[in-house]
Amino acid sequence: MGFQIRDDKIFFVRAGEAVCLSACGKDCIRFQAAPSGRLTEQNWTLMPQQAPAKAWAEERRAVLETGSMRAELYENGRTVYYRDGKKILEELSELTFDAQYRNWRNKGSDLWTARVSFRAVEGEHFYGLGHEPTDCFDLKGCTYDLRHLNSKCSIPFVYSSLGYGFLWNQPSTGRCELANNRTRWTSDATRQVDYVVIGGEPRQVAGTLADLTGHAPKMPEWGLGFWQCRLRYETQEEVLSVARRYKELGIPLDVIVIDYFHWTEQGDYRFDPKYWPDPKAMTDELHAMGVKLMVSMWPTINEHSENYAHMLENNMLIRTVSGSNRVFDFYGPQAEIDATNPETRTYVWQRLKENYIDNGVDLLWFDEAEPEIHPEHFDNLIFSIGNGSEVALLFPYYYAQLVHDGLKQMGRDDVLTLSRCAYLGAQKFGNLVWSGDIPSTFESLRMQVKSGLNMAMCGVPWWTTDIGGFYGGDIHSDYFQELIVRWFQFGLFCPVMRLHGSRDGHDRTRDILEPTGGDNELWSFGDRDFAILRDLIFLRERLRPYVRRHMDIASETGVPIMRPMFFDYPDDETCYGLGEQYLFGDDILFAPIVRQGQTNHRVYLPQGQWVFARDGKEYEGGQWVEMTAQLDEMIVFVKKGAQVLEVFRG
């Protein structure tokens, strides 16, 4: 037992545990502990930074200081963290006499289940953990499984209102409990406990998190406008006819999307020539109209695919501990590609390049990116980098890297991939995350606002939803025609504005495996809605320079364009409870309408002078105001003196 100081790091060994405390970035302290007694270098997606630090041993404790942060490690194993001299985080023992601060249970070989508890602090608020369709903004009092599912993206990072970020550097499945009696993090399978405490206010922590996990690239110009999508365009001519109509109507369109089952077979990664006879001619015409094309691909593959035998024989597919490697059933049992294997990424990229990119396709849509499996037994999966219980959260990270590396090798910088999931660091690969297959309800819309704000706190600045929700929308109903407008208003103030959904009314006029859903174009929801939605697209165009500037800021600094109110006003306690209004860049405050029939909204204005965009009336900050918005109106405030105010008067 005893402390050792080496290279400004604290090392501590006792029976059944080896511990290291180190500085890994600006105001960052990293804690690592291994029950085997041997620490392992497993940075995963973390990119530790050089940072000045001082470490020394005192009687019965050792101390590490870096920037504003200080950690104290006691000889009983307890670690306490301070920022600017104020205690912010303290490990909590589960046993009497403070006998144990990490709980371990061996799973065989060198894998362990592990959990760490921290003392609860009254009045503390938490944000982050990716997105999940709940009605929770402040996550204090919540429990979250750490696993990826359709509409649930688990990013093991939270920001605390006490002024720190906590990064659980474990890509394993597990659990996070932000309870009133304790905060507890659990890993289902790991070789060591590994976490990072980042000191600072939200803006500072966002920058440090970007430095540690990677900065998003510059958003391509064509990503800033309106994206048209539906489930699904069945033919080449159908896609072109929709794009032509937008052109004829003079409505700006940046991207149009071809969804799934345009292919010959799951795992073939190419257009079915029966319905898509000349992809290059299609993309040429789209490009002539100023429209980019996005095409969907899935990680699923079955034995009928032309690529299956090669991938199987070369260990490019996810294997299973027991049973068949068919882990998902959709028009028959499907295996899934192992994106964690670099040989898989190289092989699949070549198929994507030959069949899509070389034919003019501009960007790809990675659906099923969790990957989706049934049943959800991640411990039954064997990836090239380990068992799923230890590494499953990493799949979407490597999935995004697949396209990023391929496009970079071609010399392209306009890298953007739409993905249904993400992990820490995936943003540096141009990963645009969308929130999955969500219902077309006002309740869902309300949840998406809160989901987007929590995702913004996780270092992933590119995020979007299916405008209108994905399933259950009857485009002829009054309910949906109100919902699509309110969701479109929310989409206007999202990083990416993308219309998508499987609308009621499937058309089975063709003998086709997966038919289209109901219409989902701007003109599909009646004349009243068409006029409103058209005006919102033109407003997004006028906002383009503002969005461009803030997306560049996100790339350079890690500060997201869509962010909670407390991000810019961390000293205002009221802002920590505002999950139904938010900031869009530095100067815009938006309060979306998220309930059926709602026209009134009580909005909180933080300190400063605010101008109501609709009528130019000025309001003093530091107060609540009661505002109204009919269906064709929004509640938008702009900071007094900001040039963007002129956009709303266009």
C-alpha positions in Angstrom: 0.0 0.0 0.0 1.2 3.5 -0.7 1.3 6.5 -3.0 3.8 7.0 -5.8 4.3 10.2 -7.7 5.6 9.8 -11.3 5.5 12.3 -14.1 3.0 14.4 -12.2 0.6 11.4 -11.8 -0.5 9.7 -8.7 -0.2 5.9 -8.5 -1.8 4.0 -5.7 -1.7 0.2 -5.1 -3.4 -1.8 -2.5 -4.8 -5.3 -2.2 -7.1 -6.0 -5.1 -6.7 -2.6 -6.9 -4.3 -0.3 -8.7 -5.3 3.4 -9.2 -4.0 6.2 -11.3 -4.9 9.9 -11.1 -3.7 12.1 -14.0 -4.3 15.4 -15.8 -5.6 14.6 -19.3 -6.6 18.1 -20.6 -7.5 21.6 -19.6 -9.0 21.4 -16.1 -9.4 17.7 -16.6 -8.6 14.9 -14.1 -8.7 11.3 -15.2 -9.3 8.4 -12.7 -8.4 4.9 -13.6 -8.6 1.8 -11.3 -8.1 -1.9 -12.2 -9.1 -4.8 -9.9 -6.4 -7.0 -11.5 -3.7 -4.7 -10.1 -2.6 -3.9 -13.6 -3.7 -0.7 -15.3 -4.4 -1.0 -19.0 -4.0 1.7 -21.7 -7.5 1.8 -23.1 -8.3 5.3 -24.3 -11.1 4.1 -26.6 -12.2 7.3 -28.4 -10.5 9.6 -25.8 -7.7 11.8 -27.0 -5.8 12.9 -23.9 -4.2 16.3 -24.0 -1.0 17.5 -22.4 -1.8 19.7 -19.4 0.4 21.2 -16.6 -0.2 19.5 -13.3 1.3 19.2 -9.8 1.1 16.0 -7.7 2.3 15.3 -4.3 1.8 13.0 -1.3 0.8 14.0 2.1 0.0 12.0 5.2 -2.8 9.5 4.4 -3.6 11.2 1.0 -2.2 12.3 -2.3 -3.2 15.5 -4.2 -3.3 16.3 -7.9 -3.9 19.9 -9.2 -4.4 21.0 -12.7 -5.8 24.4 -13.7 -8.9 25.1 -11.5 -9.2 21.4 -10.6 -8.0 19.5 -7.6 -8.4 15.8 -6.7 -7.6 14.2 -3.3 -7.0 10.5 -3.1 -7.1 9.0 0.4 -5.5 5.8 1.5 -8.8 4.1 2.0 -9.4 4.6 -1.8 -11.8 7.5 -1.6 -11.4 10.3 -4.2 -12.8 13.8 -3.8 -12.8 16.5 -6.5 -12.7 20.3 -6.1 -13.1 23.2 -8.6 -11.8 26.6 -7.5 -11.6 25.2 -4.0 -15.2 24.1 -3.9 -16.1 20.5 -3.5 -18.0 19.3 -6.6 -17.8 15.5 -6.6 -17.1 12.8 -3.9 -17.0 9.1 -4.2 -19.4 7.3 -1.9 -18.7 4.0 -0.2 -21.4 1.3 -0.3 -20.0 -0.4 2.9 -19.8 0.6 6.5 -16.5 2.1 7.7 -15.9 3.4 4.2 -14.4 0.0 3.4 -14.8 0.0 -0.4 -15.2 2.7 -3.1 -15.4 0.6 -6.3 -17.4 -2.6 -6.5 -16.1 -5.4 -8.7 -17.2 -8.9 -9.7 -15.2 -11.0 -12.0 -16.8 -12.3 -15.2 -14.0 -14.7 -16.2 -10.7 -13.9 -17.8 -9.9 -10.2 -17.2 -13.4 -8.8 -17.5 -15.3 -7.5 -14.5 -18.7 -5.9 -13.8 -17.9 -2.6 -12.0 -19.8 0.2 -10.3 -18.8 3.5 -8.7 -21.1 5.6 -6.5 -20.9 9.3 -5.8 -22.5 11.4 -3.0 -25.7 13.1 -4.1 -25.9 16.9 -3.7 -29.2 18.6 -3.0 -30.1 21.0 -5.8 -27.7 19.5 -8.4 -29.0 19.2 -12.0 -27.7 16.9 -14.7 -27.9 17.0 -18.5 -26.6 14.8 -21.3 -26.5 11.0 -21.8 -27.4 11.3 -25.5 -31.0 11.2 -26.5 -33.9 9.1 -25.4 -37.7 9.9 -25.9 -38.6 10.8 -22.3 -40.2 14.0 -21.0 -37.1 14.7 -18.8 -34.9 17.7 -19.4 -33.1 17.8 -16.0 -32.0 14.2 -15.6 -31.6 14.4 -11.8 -33.8 11.6 -10.4 -33.6 9.5 -13.6 -32.0 6.2 -14.4 -30.7 5.3 -17.8 -29.6 2.0 -19.3 -26.3 2.5 -21.2 -27.1 0.7 -24.5 -28.1 1.8 -28.0 -31.6 1.2 -29.3 -33.8 2.6 -32.0 -34.6 6.2 -30.8 -32.1 5.8 -27.9 -28.5 6.9 -28.3 -26.4 6.4 -25.1 -23.5 8.8 -24.7 -22.0 8.3 -21.3 -21.4 12.0 -20.4 -23.3 14.4 -18.2 -22.9 18.0 -17.3 -23.6 19.0 -13.7 -24.9 22.4 -12.6 -22.2 22.4 -10.0 -19.8 23.3 -12.8 -18.3 20.1 -14.1 -18.7 17.5 -16.8 -18.4 13.8 -16.1 -17.2 11.4 -18.9 -17.6 7.7 -18.2 -14.9 6.4 -20.5 -16.4 2.9 -20.8 -18.0 1.8 -24.1 -19.6 -1.1 -22.4 -23.3 -1.6 -21.8 -24.3 -0.6 -18.3 -26.4 1.8 -16.3 -26.3 5.4 -15.0 -28.4 6.3 -11.9 -28.7 10.0 -11.2 -30.7 9.3 -8.1 -31.6 11.4 -5.1 -29.6 9.2 -2.7 -26.5 8.8 -4.9 -25.1 9.0 -8.4 -24.0 5.6 -9.6 -22.3 4.4 -12.8 -22.2 0.7 -13.7 -20.3 -1.2 -16.4 -21.5 -4.7 -17.4 -18.0 -5.7 -18.5 -14.7 -3.8 -18.3 -11.1 -4.3 -17.4 -11.0 -1.1 -15.3 -13.0 1.8 -14.1 -12.1 4.9 -16.2 -13.7 8.3 -15.9 -12.8 12.0 -16.5 -14.0 15.0 -14.5 -13.9 18.3 -16.5 -14.2 21.5 -14.6 -15.9 24.6 -15.9 -19.0 26.4 -16.9 -21.0 24.9 -19.9 -19.1 26.8 -22.6 -15.7 25.8 -21.2 -16.6 22.2 -20.7 -18.0 22.0 -24.3 -14.7 23.2 -25.7 -12.7 20.8 -23.5 -14.9 17.9 -24.4 -14.4 18.6 -28.1 -10.6 18.7 -27.5 -10.8 15.3 -25.8 -13.1 13.5 -28.2 -12.8 15.5 -31.5 -14.2 18.6 -33.1 -17.0 18.3 -35.7 -15.8 19.3 -39.2 -17.2 22.3 -41.0 -20.8 21.6 -42.0 -21.1 21.5 -45.8 -23.0 24.5 -47.2 -25.7 22.2 -48.6 -26.4 20.8 -45.1 -27.8 24.1 -43.9 -31.0 24.3 -45.9 -34.1 22.1 -46.3 -33.9 18.3 -46.7 -36.8 16.4 -48.3 -37.4 12.7 -47.4 -40.2 10.2 -47.0 -40.6 6.5 -46.6 -40.0 5.9 -49.4 -39.4 6.9 -53.0 -39.7 3.7 -55.1 -38.3 4.8 -58.4 -35.8 7.1 -60.1 -38.6 9.0 -61.9 -40.4 9.5 -58.6 -37.4 11.2 -57.0 -36.8 13.4 -60.0 -40.5 14.4 -60.2 -40.5 15.6 -56.6 -37.3 17.6 -57.1 -38.6 19.1 -60.3 -41.7 20.2 -58.6 -39.8 22.0 -55.8 -37.8 23.7 -58.6 -40.9 24.7 -60.5 -42.4 26.1 -57.3 -39.2 28.1 -56.6 -38.8 26.4 -53.2 -35.2 25.9 -52.1 -34.2 22.3 -51.7 -30.7 21.3 -50.5 -31.0 17.5 -50.2 -33.4 14.8 -51.3 -33.3 11.3 -49.9 -33.7 7.8 -51.2 -34.6 5.5 -48.3 -34.2 1.8 -47.8 -35.1 -1.2 -50.1 -34.0 0.6 -53.2 -31.4 -2.2 -53.3 -31.4 -5.6 -54.9 -30.7 -7.4 -51.6 -29.9 -6.4 -48.1 -26.1 -6.2 -48.1 -25.7 -5.6 -51.8 -25.2 -1.8 -51.5 -26.5 -0.9 -54.9 -29.6 0.3 -56.8 -32.1 -2.2 -58.1 -31.8 -1.6 -61.9 -35.5 -2.4 -62.4 -36.5 0.8 -60.6 -33.3 2.8 -60.8 -32.1 2.2 -64.4 -29.6 5.1 -64.6 -28.4 6.4 -61.2 -25.8 8.7 -62.8 -28.3 10.4 -65.0 -30.5 10.9 -62.0 -27.8 12.5 -59.9 -26.7 14.6 -62.8 -30.2 16.1 -63.1 -30.5 16.6 -59.4 -27.1 18.4 -59.3 -28.2 20.6 -62.2 -31.1 21.7 -60.1 -28.8 22.4 -57.1 -30.0 19.4 -55.1 -27.7 16.8 -53.4 -28.7 13.2 -53.0 -28.6 11.1 -49.9 -29.0 7.3 -50.0 -29.8 4.9 -47.2 -27.8 1.8 -46.3 -28.2 -0.7 -43.5 -25.6 -2.9 -41.7 -27.8 -5.9 -42.4 -26.8 -8.7 -44.8 -28.1 -12.1 -45.6 -26.9 -15.2 -47.4 -28.6 -14.1 -50.7 -26.4 -11.0 -50.9 -23.6 -11.0 -53.4 -21.2 -9.8 -50.6 -22.3 -12.4 -48.0 -19.9 -15.3 -48.7 -16.8 -13.1 -48.9 -17.7 -11.2 -45.7 -18.5 -14.4 -43.8 -15.3 -16.2 -44.8 -13.2 -13.2 -43.9 -14.7 -12.6 -40.5 -16.3 -9.3 -41.4 -19.7 -10.0 -39.8 -20.7 -9.7 -36.2 -20.6 -13.2 -34.7 -22.5 -14.5 -31.6 -21.6 -16.3 -28.5 -24.4 -18.7 -28.9 -26.9 -19.4 -31.7 -26.9 -18.2 -35.3 -25.2 -15.0 -36.3 -28.6 -13.8 -37.7 -29.3 -11.1 -35.1 -32.0 -9.2 -36.8 -35.1 -10.3 -38.7 -36.5 -8.1 -41.5 -37.8 -9.9 -44.6 -35.8 -12.9 -43.3 -33.0 -13.4 -40.9 -30.1 -11.0 -41.2 -26.5 -10.9 -40.1 -24.8 -7.6 -39.5 -21.5 -6.2 -40.7 -18.8 -5.7 -38.0 -17.9 -2.1 -38.5 -15.3 -2.3 -35.7 -13.1 -4.4 -38.0 -11.0 -2.2 -40.3 -11.1 -4.8 -43.1 -14.9 -4.6 -43.0 -14.8 -0.9 -43.3 -12.4 -1.0 -46.3 -14.5 -3.7 -48.1 -17.9 -2.1 -47.5 -16.6 1.4 -48.4 -15.4 0.0 -51.8 -18.9 -1.3 -52.5 -20.5 2.0 -51.4 -18.0 4.0 -53.6 -18.5 1.8 -56.7 -22.2 1.7 -56.6 -23.2 5.0 -55.0 -20.5 7.6 -54.8 -19.1 7.0 -58.2 -22.6 7.4 -59.6 -22.9 10.9 -58.1 -24.5 10.1 -54.7 -23.4 12.9 -52.3 -23.9 11.4 -48.8 -25.0 8.3 -47.1 -27.6 7.6 -44.4 -26.6 4.9 -41.9 -29.9 3.5 -40.6 -29.9 0.7 -37.9 -26.7 2.2 -36.6 -26.9 0.9 -33.0 -26.8 -1.8 -34.5 -30.4 -2.9 -34.0 -30.6 -6.5 -32.8 -33.4 -8.7 -31.4 -33.4 -9.7 -28.7 -31.3 -6.9 -27.3 -28.6 -9.2 -25.8 -25.4 -7.2 -26.5 -23.4 -9.7 -24.5 -24.2 -12.3 -27.2 -22.3 -10.3 -29.8 -18.7 -10.8 -30.7 -17.0 -7.9 -32.4 -13.4 -7.9 -33.7 -12.5 -5.7 -30.8 -14.2 -7.7 -28.1 -17.5 -8.9 -26.6 -20.5 -6.7 -27.0 -20.9 -6.3 -23.2 -17.5 -4.6 -23.2 -17.5 -2.6 -26.4 -21.1 -2.4 -27.9 -21.4 1.4 -27.6 -18.5 1.8 -30.0 -20.3 0.4 -33.1 -21.8 3.7 -34.4 -18.4 5.4 -33.9 -16.7 2.9 -36.3 -19.7 2.9 -38.6 -19.3 6.6 -39.1 -15.6 6.3 -39.6 -16.2 3.9 -42.5 -17.5 6.7 -44.8 -15.4 9.5 -43.3 -12.1 7.7 -44.1 -13.2 6.7 -47.6 -14.3 10.2 -48.6 -11.1 11.7 -47.1 -9.1 9.3 -49.2 -10.9 10.6 -52.2 -9.9 14.2 -51.3 -13.3 15.3 -50.2 -13.9 17.6 -47.3 -17.7 17.8 -47.4 -18.1 14.7 -45.1 -21.6 14.3 -43.6 -23.3 11.0 -42.7 -26.7 10.8 -41.2 -26.8 8.2 -38.5 -29.4 6.8 -36.1 -26.8 6.6 -33.3 -23.5 7.9 -32.1 -20.8 7.6 -29.5 -18.2 10.0 -28.0 -16.0 11.2 -30.8 -18.2 10.3 -33.7 -18.8 14.0 -34.4 -15.3 14.3 -35.8 -16.3 12.0 -38.6 -19.1 14.3 -39.8 -21.8 12.4 -37.9 -25.2 13.9 -38.1 -27.4 12.1 -35.5 -31.1 11.8 -35.9 -33.4 10.7 -33.1 -34.8 7.5 -34.7 -38.2 6.1 -35.4 -40.5 8.2 -33.2 -44.3 8.6 -33.2 -46.2 11.4 -34.9 -47.6 12.9 -31.7 -47.4 16.2 -29.8 -46.1 14.2 -26.8 -43.2 13.0 -29.0 -42.5 16.5 -30.3 -42.2 17.7 -26.7 -39.8 14.9 -25.9 -37.7 15.7 -28.9 -37.0 19.2 -27.8 -35.6 17.9 -24.5 -33.7 15.1 -26.3 -32.0 17.6 -28.6 -30.9 19.8 -25.7 -29.5 16.9 -23.8 -27.7 15.7 -26.9 -26.2 19.2 -27.3 -24.5 18.8 -24.0 -22.6 15.6 -25.1 -20.3 17.1 -27.7 -22.4 16.2 -30.7 -23.5 19.5 -32.3 -25.1 18.0 -35.5 -28.5 16.7 -34.5 -32.0 16.4 -36.1 -35.4 14.7 -36.0 -37.9 13.4 -38.5 -40.1 16.5 -38.9 -43.6 15.3 -38.2 -42.4 12.1 -36.5 -41.8 8.9 -38.2 -44.9 6.7 -37.8 -48.6 7.0 -37.2 -49.2 10.3 -39.1 -52.5 10.7 -41.0 -51.8 13.6 -43.3 -55.5 14.2 -43.8 -56.3 14.6 -40.1 -56.6 18.0 -38.4 -54.4 16.6 -35.7 -51.4 15.9 -38.0 -51.9 19.1 -40.0 -51.5 21.0 -36.8 -48.6 18.8 -35.7 -46.6 19.1 -38.9 -46.6 22.9 -38.7 -45.5 23.0 -35.1 -42.8 20.4 -35.8 -41.7 22.3 -38.9 -41.2 25.4 -36.7 -39.1 23.3 -34.3 -37.2 21.9 -37.3 -36.4 25.5 -38.5 -34.4 26.0 -35.3 -32.6 22.6 -35.4 -29.1 22.2 -36.7 -30.5 20.4 -39.7 -34.0 20.9 -41.1 -35.2 17.5 -42.5 -38.7 16.3 -43.3 -39.2 12.6 -43.1 -41.8 10.0 -42.1 -43.8 7.0 -42.9 -47.3 8.5 -43.4 -50.5 6.5 -43.2 -51.8 5.3 -46.6 -49.4 2.7 -48.1 -49.7 2.4 -51.9 -49.4 -1.2 -53.1 -50.0 -0.5 -56.7 -46.6 -1.9 -57.7 -45.3 -5.4 -57.2 -42.5 -4.2 -54.9 -41.1 -5.7 -51.7 -41.3 -2.6 -49.5 -43.8 0.0 -50.8 -44.0 3.7 -50.2 -46.0 5.3 -47.4 -48.3 8.2 -47.8 -47.2 11.5 -49.4 -44.8 13.6 -47.4 -44.0 16.6 -49.5 -44.6 20.2 -48.6 -47.8 20.3 -50.7 -49.2 17.1 -49.1 -50.8 18.6 -46.0 -53.3 21.0 -47.5 -53.2 24.6 -48.9 -53.0 26.3 -45.5 -50.1 24.2 -44.3 -48.3 24.5 -47.6 -48.2 28.3 -47.4 -46.9 28.2 -43.8 -44.3 25.5 -44.5 -43.1 27.3 -47.6 -42.6 30.5 -45.7 -40.6 28.6 -43.0 -38.2 27.3 -45.7 -37.7 30.8 -47.0 -37.0 31.9 -43.5 -34.4 29.2 -43.1 -32.8 30.5 -46.3 -32.6 34.0 -44.9 -31.1 32.5 -41.7 -28.5 30.6 -43.6 -25.6 33.1 -42.9 -26.5 33.0 -39.2 -26.7 29.2 -39.2 -23.4 29.0 -41.1 -21.6 31.2 -38.6 -22.8 29.2 -35.6 -22.1 25.9 -37.3 -18.5 27.1 -37.9 -18.4 28.1 -34.2 -19.5 24.6 -33.3 -16.7 23.2 -35.4 -14.0 25.5 -34.0 -15.0 25.6 -30.3 -17.4 22.7 -29.6 -20.2 25.2 -28.7 -23.5 23.8 -30.3 -25.9 26.0 -32.1 -28.9 24.4 -30.4 -28.3 24.6 -26.7 -30.1 24.9 -23.3 -30.7 28.3 -21.7 -28.3 27.7 -18.9 -25.5 27.2 -21.4 -25.2 31.0 -21.8 -26.7 31.9 -18.4 -25.1 29.4 -15.9 -25.6 31.7 -12.9 -29.4 31.9 -13.5 -31.0 29.1 -11.5 -34.2 29.4 -13.4 -32.5 28.4 -16.7 -31.8 24.9 -15.4 -35.5 24.0 -15.5 -36.3 25.4 -19.0 -36.8 22.3 -21.2 -39.3 23.9 -23.6 -37.4 26.9 -24.8 -33.8 27.2 -25.9 -31.1 29.2 -27.6 -30.4 28.9 -31.3 -27.0 30.5 -31.6 -25.9 33.5 -29.6 -28.8 35.8 -30.4 -32.0 33.8 -30.9 -34.3 32.5 -28.1 -37.0 30.1 -29.4 -40.0 28.7 -27.5 -41.6 26.0 -29.6 -45.3 25.2 -29.3 -45.4 21.5 -28.3 -49.1 20.8 -27.3 -52.2 20.3 -29.4 -54.3 23.4 -29.6 -51.8 25.5 -27.6 -51.4 29.1 -28.6 -50.1 30.6 -25.3 -46.6 30.0 -23.9 -45.1 31.4 -20.8 -41.5 32.2 -21.7 -38.6 33.2 -19.4 -36.2 35.9 -20.6 -32.8 35.9 -19.0 -30.9 39.1 -18.2 -30.5 41.6 -21.0 -32.7 43.3 -23.6 -34.8 41.2 -25.8 -36.8 42.0 -28.9 -39.9 40.0 -29.9 -39.2 39.1 -33.6 -42.8 39.3 -34.8 -43.6 42.9 -33.8 -40.3 44.4 -32.6 -41.5 45.1 -29.1 -38.7 45.3 -26.5 -38.7 43.4 -23.2 -36.5 43.6 -20.2 -34.8 40.4 -19.2 -35.0 38.7 -15.8 -38.7 38.1 -16.1 -41.4 35.7 -17.3 -43.6 36.9 -20.2 -46.9 35.4 -21.5 -46.8 35.2 -25.3 -49.2 33.9 -27.9 -48.7 32.2 -31.3 -51.4 31.2 -33.7 -50.6 28.2 -35.9 -48.8 30.3 -38.5 -46.8 32.2 -35.8 -43.8 31.4 -33.6 -42.4 32.7 -30.3 -39.0 34.0 -31.2 -36.9 36.6 -29.3 -33.7 38.2 -30.5 -31.1 40.0 -28.4 -31.4 43.7 -28.8 -28.9 45.0 -31.4 -28.4 41.6 -33.1 -28.3 41.9 -36.9 -30.3 38.6 -37.3 -33.4 40.5 -36.2 -33.7 41.9 -39.8 -34.1 38.3 -41.1 -37.5 38.0 -39.4 -38.7 41.1 -41.1 -38.0 39.8 -44.6 
